[in-house]
Amino acid sequence: MLRIAVPNKGSLAEPAAEMLREAGYRGRRDHRELVLVDTDNEVEFFYLRPRDIAVYVGSGTLDVGITGRDLMLDSGSPAQEVLPLGFGRSTFHYAAPDHDLPDGRAGLAGKRIATSFPGLVQADLARHDITAEVVRLDGAVETAVTLGVADLIADVVETGTTLRQAGLAICGDPILQSEAVLIRRQDSPSKAAIDVLARRIQGVLTAQRYVMMDYDIRADLVEQAVGLTPGLESPTVSPLHDEAYVAVRSMVPREQTNRLMDSLYELGARAILVTEISACRL
């Protein structure tokens, strides 16, 4: 039975649970439930703190897990990313008082850096051959400079509003671009069940990014039309009762739907229909 670690709380919990439900796995009904057995799919789910998931997976106690890339790398555990999941995106930056910004990474040397992700920061400093003091704090770190325990911070930056309120500004390039990821132990043997899980999740991701578009077009314009909607491999082109027309079906990127419909209509396509894709295998 495949053993999967799932976030029990936080911003990753609900999107992860929804993705697994869309992939055909059983979901828990009670948020207090910490272990769930899905006998139909031969899977056992363990609901854990997101920060702990990489440790359990890296140790081999659990086969795979869903957590943040930032949490996986910060843990230092021997886990590796299998598949990015497209939600829970965040960016990590250094931030310092706006009147005393360091000059790039070199300006961090000898500084005190407060963060809730010491593993990430230490790894970044090591990559740039910089020696600095990393001050580990739990929770919000924006006040660390004001309270005198650090010279700058390293933290998640979204809009930057919280930083500005604390008199801080972003400095240098991002430390990391993070998002939710499917992970497994680096040296774990291959398992067919993990491949099935990854394919199912990839199918959900594809269904979220694409829609199915159908339209009728004159046969002499079909090459121009499929140039607009080439599909993932090749569109389906079917003859109609009127031999002058064909029906075309193709997967198209969701965000391009209306632009493509406009272009196809101008070309002469009619009966342009768009339908959702609930699941797929590519």
C-alpha positions in Angstrom: 0.0 0.0 0.0 1.3 3.4 -1.0 1.8 5.8 2.0 1.2 9.5 1.2 1.9 12.5 3.4 -0.6 15.3 3.0 -0.6 18.8 4.6 -3.0 18.8 7.6 -3.4 22.6 7.8 -2.1 25.9 6.3 -2.4 27.3 2.8 -1.4 24.0 1.1 -4.0 21.8 2.9 -7.2 22.5 0.9 -5.6 22.8 -2.6 -3.7 19.5 -2.0 -6.9 17.7 -0.8 -8.9 19.0 -3.8 -6.2 17.9 -6.2 -6.2 14.4 -4.8 -10.0 14.2 -4.9 -9.9 15.3 -8.6 -7.3 12.6 -9.2 -9.7 10.0 -8.0 -8.6 9.4 -4.4 -10.8 9.3 -1.4 -10.8 12.4 0.8 -11.3 12.7 4.6 -14.7 13.9 5.9 -13.4 15.1 9.3 -10.4 17.5 9.5 -9.5 15.9 12.8 -8.9 12.6 11.0 -5.1 12.1 10.8 -4.9 8.8 9.0 -7.2 7.7 6.1 -7.1 4.4 4.2 -8.3 4.4 0.6 -8.8 0.7 0.0 -10.0 1.1 -3.6 -6.7 2.8 -4.7 -4.5 0.9 -2.2 -3.3 4.1 -0.6 -2.9 5.3 3.0 -2.9 9.0 3.7 -1.2 10.6 6.7 -2.2 14.2 7.5 0.9 16.0 8.9 2.3 19.5 9.5 3.6 20.7 6.1 7.0 21.4 7.6 7.3 17.8 8.8 6.4 16.1 5.6 9.8 16.2 3.9 11.4 14.7 7.1 9.0 11.7 7.0 9.4 11.2 3.3 13.2 11.7 3.3 13.6 9.1 6.1 11.6 6.6 4.0 8.9 6.3 6.6 6.4 7.5 4.0 6.6 6.9 0.3 5.6 10.3 -1.1 4.3 13.6 0.1 2.9 17.0 -0.8 4.6 20.0 0.7 6.2 23.3 -0.3 9.5 23.4 -2.2 10.7 25.8 0.4 9.9 23.5 3.3 11.5 20.5 1.5 14.8 22.4 0.9 14.8 24.0 4.3 14.5 20.6 6.0 17.7 19.3 4.5 16.2 15.8 4.3 17.1 13.5 1.4 13.9 14.1 -0.5 13.5 15.2 -4.1 10.9 16.9 -6.2 8.9 14.7 -8.4 6.3 17.1 -9.8 5.5 20.8 -9.3 1.8 21.2 -8.5 1.1 24.8 -9.5 -0.4 26.2 -6.2 1.0 27.7 -3.0 3.4 29.9 -5.0 5.7 32.2 -3.0 9.0 34.1 -3.5 11.8 34.3 -0.9 13.8 37.5 -0.7 16.3 39.3 1.6 15.0 42.5 3.0 16.7 45.3 4.9 16.0 48.8 6.1 15.4 50.9 3.0 18.1 53.4 4.1 20.7 50.7 4.5 20.3 48.2 1.7 23.3 45.9 1.1 25.0 45.9 -2.3 23.9 42.5 -3.6 24.9 39.2 -2.1 28.4 40.4 -1.3 26.8 43.0 1.1 25.4 40.3 3.3 28.9 39.3 4.6 29.1 39.6 8.3 25.4 40.6 8.7 22.9 39.1 11.1 20.0 37.6 9.0 16.7 36.7 10.8 14.6 34.0 9.1 12.1 31.1 9.7 14.0 29.2 7.0 17.6 28.9 8.2 18.3 25.9 5.9 17.4 27.9 2.8 19.4 30.9 3.8 22.5 29.0 4.8 22.4 27.1 1.5 22.1 30.4 -0.4 25.0 31.9 1.5 27.1 28.8 0.9 26.4 29.0 -2.9 27.7 32.5 -2.9 30.6 31.8 -0.5 29.4 34.3 2.0 29.8 34.2 5.8 27.0 35.6 7.8 25.1 34.9 11.1 21.7 33.3 10.6 19.2 34.0 13.4 16.4 31.5 13.5 13.0 32.8 14.5 9.5 31.2 14.4 6.7 33.1 12.8 6.9 36.7 11.6 10.4 38.1 11.3 9.6 41.6 10.0 10.2 43.2 13.5 13.6 41.5 14.0 15.5 44.5 12.7 13.5 47.0 14.8 14.1 44.9 17.9 17.8 44.8 17.3 18.3 41.0 16.9 19.2 41.2 13.1 20.5 43.5 10.5 18.1 42.2 7.8 15.7 39.4 7.2 14.9 36.6 4.7 11.3 35.8 4.3 8.4 35.2 1.9 7.5 38.3 0.0 4.0 38.6 -1.7 2.9 42.2 -2.1 5.7 43.8 -0.1 3.1 45.7 2.0 4.2 44.1 5.3 7.8 44.9 4.6 7.1 48.5 3.8 5.2 48.9 7.0 8.2 47.6 8.9 10.5 50.1 7.0 12.1 47.3 5.0 12.8 46.9 1.3 13.7 43.9 -0.9 17.4 43.6 -1.8 19.0 41.4 -4.4 17.7 38.6 -6.5 15.2 36.1 -5.0 16.5 33.3 -2.8 13.9 30.9 -4.1 10.7 30.6 -6.2 8.6 28.1 -4.3 5.3 26.2 -4.8 3.7 23.0 -3.7 5.5 19.9 -5.0 5.1 16.2 -4.9 8.2 14.7 -3.3 9.8 11.3 -2.7 13.0 10.0 -1.1 16.0 10.5 -3.4 17.3 6.9 -3.3 13.9 5.1 -3.0 13.2 2.3 -5.4 10.7 2.9 -8.2 7.1 2.0 -7.4 4.3 1.6 -10.0 1.9 3.2 -7.5 4.0 6.4 -7.4 4.0 6.5 -11.2 0.2 6.1 -11.2 -0.2 8.9 -8.6 2.1 11.2 -10.6 0.2 10.5 -13.9 -3.2 11.2 -12.2 -2.0 14.5 -10.7 -0.4 15.5 -14.1 -3.8 14.7 -15.6 -5.5 17.1 -13.1 -2.9 19.8 -13.9 -3.5 19.5 -17.6 -7.2 19.6 -17.2 -6.8 22.8 -15.2 -4.7 24.4 -17.9 -6.6 23.3 -21.0 -10.1 23.2 -22.4 -11.6 21.3 -25.4 -12.6 23.5 -28.4 -14.8 22.3 -31.2 -15.7 24.2 -34.3 -16.9 23.8 -37.9 -14.8 25.3 -40.7 -14.7 25.2 -44.5 -12.4 22.4 -45.7 -10.3 24.8 -47.7 -9.5 26.8 -44.5 -8.7 23.9 -42.2 -4.9 24.3 -42.5 -5.2 27.9 -41.4 -7.6 26.9 -38.6 -5.5 24.1 -37.1 -2.5 26.5 -37.3 -4.4 28.5 -34.6 -5.4 25.3 -32.6 -2.7 22.7 -33.2 -3.6 20.8 -30.0 -1.1 18.9 -27.9 -0.2 16.5 -30.7 -2.6 17.0 -33.5 -6.3 18.1 -33.7 -9.1 15.8 -34.7 -10.6 16.7 -38.1 -13.8 14.9 -39.0 -15.9 15.2 -42.2 -19.4 16.7 -42.1 -22.6 15.9 -44.1 -21.8 19.0 -46.1 -18.6 18.0 -47.8 -17.4 21.6 -48.0 -17.0 21.7 -44.2 -15.2 19.7 -41.5 -15.4 19.6 -37.7 -12.3 20.3 -35.7 -11.7 19.3 -32.1 -8.5 20.4 -30.2 -7.2 21.1 -26.7 -6.3 24.7 -26.3 -4.8 26.7 -23.4 -7.5 27.9 -21.1 -6.2 31.5 -20.9 -6.2 31.8 -24.7 -9.8 30.6 -25.1 -11.5 33.9 -26.1 -8.7 35.2 -28.2 -8.7 31.9 -30.2 -12.5 32.0 -30.6 -12.3 35.5 -32.0 -9.5 34.5 -34.4 -11.4 31.4 -35.6 -14.6 33.4 -36.1 -12.8 36.0 -38.2 -11.3 33.1 -40.3 -14.8 31.7 -40.9 -15.3 29.1 -38.2 -18.8 28.7 -36.8 -20.4 26.6 -34.0 -17.4 27.2 -31.8 -17.9 25.4 -28.6 -15.7 25.2 -25.5 -16.0 22.5 -22.8 -14.2 21.7 -19.6 -11.8 18.8 -19.3 -12.4 17.0 -16.0 -9.5 14.6 -16.3 -7.1 13.3 -18.9 -4.0 11.1 -19.5 -1.4 12.3 -22.0 
